[in-house]
Amino acid sequence: MDITFSLILMSIMLGAGLAMDAFSVSLANGLGEPCMKPAKLFGIAATFALFQAAMPMIGWICVHTMVRYFESFEKFIPWIALVLLSFIGGKMLLEGIHSDGDEPCASRLTVGALLVQGIATSIDALSVGFTISEYTFWQALVSVIIISIVTFIICTAGLYLGRKFGTKLAGKAGILGGMILIAIGIEIFITGVFF
């Protein structure tokens, strides 16, 4: 197993790039639930980190086994992300509009919603399997572990920032969080379809 400085550096950069959508969603989650307990906060960051590690590894496996099937699936990735994030963002937006702001500390993020967010923000990371396709299995594994660690750190920061500003925004934080999720879905869609 040959782990080079360039592999580590590239993995850190990939992790930072891939984590931007998850960071934005983490920010929205923190805004929506400003009294989130640290255990839940770290659980959310760990979920995003797990998905950001799993997707590139699945992509690497697809490149090495069934690449032609993966290429046909790749065109649906922006559509899937748009639908999932718009659904969750729309739900959060409606809850924020109908909320009277009396319960800023109510738990809003369910496990199901978190899993959908994890898939939606990491599905584009499947294509990273092409980027790391020349790596051996162990190099790819090290790479996705680094990507996971970077994602965890970035998402934790997003959740803390969201919590801090969510407390100040009180009842309107859910509206802002929902708008952020919808905007991320649109951005992933536009980038994936037109660029």
MOGIKA-V388244 format. One record per residue. N is the residue number from 1. D_FIRST is the distance of its C-alpha to the first C-alpha in whole Angstrom. Layout:
BEGIN
N;D_FIRST  N;D_FIRST
END
This chain:
BEGIN
1;0  2;4  3;6  4;10  5;13  6;14  7;12  8;13  9;17  10;17  11;16  12;19  13;21  14;20  15;21  16;24  17;25  18;25  19;26  20;30  21;31  22;30  23;32  24;35  25;35  26;35  27;37  28;40  29;39  30;40  31;43  32;44  33;43  34;44  35;45  36;41  37;40  38;37  39;35  40;36  41;35  42;31  43;31  44;32  45;29  46;27  47;28  48;27  49;24  50;23  51;24  52;23  53;19  54;20  55;22  56;19  57;17  58;20  59;20  60;17  61;18  62;21  63;20  64;18  65;21  66;24  67;24  68;28  69;29  70;27  71;29  72;32  73;31  74;30  75;34  76;35  77;32  78;35  79;38  80;36  81;35  82;38  83;40  84;38  85;38  86;42  87;43  88;42  89;43  90;46  91;46  92;46  93;48  94;51  95;50  96;51  97;54  98;55  99;55  100;57  101;55  102;56  103;53  104;50  105;48  106;48  107;45  108;44  109;41  110;40  111;37  112;38  113;38  114;35  115;33  116;35  117;34  118;30  119;30  120;32  121;30  122;27  123;28  124;27  125;24  126;23  127;23  128;20  129;18  130;20  131;18  132;15  133;15  134;13  135;10  136;8  137;9  138;6  139;7  140;10  141;11  142;10  143;12  144;15  145;15  146;16  147;18  148;20  149;20  150;22  151;24  152;25  153;26  154;28  155;30  156;31  157;33  158;34  159;36  160;37  161;39  162;40  163;42  164;43  165;45  166;45  167;48  168;50  169;50  170;51  171;52  172;51  173;47  174;47  175;48  176;46  177;43  178;44  179;45  180;41  181;40  182;42  183;41  184;37  185;38  186;40  187;38  188;35  189;37  190;39  191;35  192;34  193;37  194;38  195;35
END
